[in-house]
Amino acid sequence: MSRILLILGILFLAWMGYRFLNKTWSTRVKEVEKKARQDSQQQPKAVQQVKSCAYCKVHIPEAEGIYKDKQFFCSYQHLDSYLDHKK
């Protein structure tokens, strides 16, 4: 009789553990799906123009570069080097 109660107790604990894990998992899945829906509804980020440096010809976003006399440079170092080579 005690073995039957022990087996029933183990089965009950396994069933409760399964319900807990299943509920936790479904809650997490719902949170992830909700976040994915919110992300998809947000406005897409603006597209940045990409320019090539007049000195090294590397392409970088326009917001990260420097303009000097209608020429685009990736850094102040390359701007200085370009101006030194032109002299």
N, C-alpha and C positions, 0 to 999 in steps of 0.2 A: 504494500500500500504506500509506503514512504517513497519508493522508487517512482511510482506513478505521479505522486505529488511533486517530486523533484523534476521529473520530465515535463510535467505541465507548467511548473514554475519557469523552467528554462525556455520552453516554447513561448510562454507569456512575455518574458523579458525580450526574447528575440523579436516577437511581433511588435512590442512597444518600441524597440530600437529601430525597426524597419519603418514604422509610422513616423517617428521623429526625424530620421534621415530623409525620408521621402518628402515630408513637409518642408524641411530646411532646404532641400535641393530645389523643390518647385518654387519656393519663395525667391531663391537666388536667380533662377532662370527667368522668373517674371521681372525682377529688377534689371537684369541684363537686357531683356527685350525692351523694357520701358526706356532705358538709357539709349539703346540703339535707335528707337523711334524718335526720341528727342534730338539726337545727333543728326538724323536724316532730315528732320524738319528745319534745322538751322540753315541759315544762308551760307552758301559756299564762300570760301575765302577768295578775296580778290586775286586775280592773276597778276603777277609782277613781270615787268619787262626785264629781259636779260640782255646785257650789253657786254661787249668785249673790251678789254683794257687796251688802250692805244700802245702801251709799252710791251706787255707780255702776251697779249691776245687771249687771255683767260676770260671765260664768260662768267659773270657774277650778276646777281640781282642789282637793278638800278639803284635801289634804296641803300645799298651798301657801298656804293662807289662814290667817286668825286669827279665833278666836272671842272674843267679849266679850259677856257677859250674854245668852247664847243667840242672839246675832246674828253673822253671818259677814261678814268683810271681806277684801278682796283684799290690803290692805297696811296698815301702821301709819298711813300718811298719811291714808288714807280713814277709818280708825278715828278718828283725831284730828279730822278734818273733820266727821265724823258727830256726834261728841260736842260739838263747838263749835256746830253748827247746832241741836242739841237744847236748848242752854242758853238 
